[in-house]
C-alpha cells in the first residue's frame, strides 16, 4: 500500500494525483515511506495547502522522483497523542511565504482515505477532539467566572485560552477534569526561533497565542487550583503554558503557591512545563512540593539547542541540571521533545539522547511534533546537512529497547500513573 500524492488548487480544494506516489521528507531529503509506517489520518487531524511549494512524489510508471506540477503541495497537521515519522516533501519556490507555526507531516490518499506516516504514542485520551462538548465548555466558563469574579487568571483561561484559542488544556479545566493549565509569566529568558507566544516584529510569521500581560498573585493561583486538585478525575495542575513566557522566572510566587496548595490537599500532581533554565529555582520548587517537571527541547545536543533557544542568561547544561535536581527529589522527569525527522533521528542526536537519558535519570519522553516551517527552522539554526538517519520509528524502537522503563507519551502523567502501573492503570479513562 502506497498512497497517492495530494495537491491543492490554491483555493482550498485538495485532489489526489494518481500518477505519483506520496513520499516523505527527512532533513533536506525526500525519501520513500515503508508501507507499515502509514496510518489513517486520525480524527482531529487537518490538511494544509502549502503556497509556493510543489509536492515531490514517485512516478507510478517510471519509479523516478519528480515534482507535481498540478498545484501546491499538501501537508497534514496530525492531532495530539500522535508522532509523525516524516515531513511533507516539496520543493519551495523562491517567493514562497514562511509557513506558520504548525507541524507539516507527509500525507497521501488511498482507498478513499487520507493517510499519514505516524503512530499513536499516547494512550491518554485527554485531548482527543471527540471528547470536547463546546456547549459544556462555555457553560463551565460562565459558571467559574461567576465563582471567581476577581480572579484575572480564571478570566484569562476562560475568555482567551478556552473560548478564543480553543486550548485543549484550558477546556479540560472548564470541564472539571484532568490537567489544568496555570500560566504565570509575562517574560522569558529565551528567544526561541519558533516561540508560540511571542514573535519579533521583523519576522514574517506571528505567534499562535498572545503572551500573558500580568503576574498572577499567590492567592489567584491557589484559589482555583485547590478545588481542581481536590475534585477533578486524574488531576494535574501545570505551570508553563503556550500563552506565557518562562514560569521559572516567577519562582518567588510559585514556591509559596505550591506550599499553600499542599496545605489544603495532597491529591494530584503539581507539574511545571519549562525551558529548565534555572536549576536553583527548580530546587526551591521541589523543596516546596513540586511533583513533576517537563523540560522542552528541540535537541539533546548543545550545538543544535543554543541556536534555536538563543538563551539570554543560561546554558544548555542548565536544562540537564534541572532534570537531575527533580530526579534527586524523586520527582517525575519528562522532556517535551520536538520531533523533526532528519534531526531527531540522526546518529549524533541518538548518541546525545542516550547520554541525556542516562545522566538525568529521565522517566519519560513526550514525542511532540515540531510546529515550525522546516526550511525556515533548518535555515535559522544553520543546518545544511543532517547526516545519516535511522528514521523516527526505528529511533523510538532502539530507545525503547535500551531503556525499557522509560515511558513514551505526549502528555504529563497524573499521579495515578506515576505511582501506579503506568500502562494498564490508565488507558482510555
Ligand atoms: S522558552 Fe517558551 S516562552 Fe520562552 S522563547 Fe521559548 S517558546 Fe517562547
Boltz pocket constraint, residues with backbone or C-beta under 6 A from the ligand:
constraints:
  - pocket:
      binder: B
      contacts: [[A, 188], [A, 189], [A, 190], [A, 191], [A, 192], [A, 194], [A, 195], [A, 196], [A, 197], [A, 198], [A, 241], [A, 244], [A, 245], [A, 246], [A, 275], [A, 309]]
      max_distance: 6.0
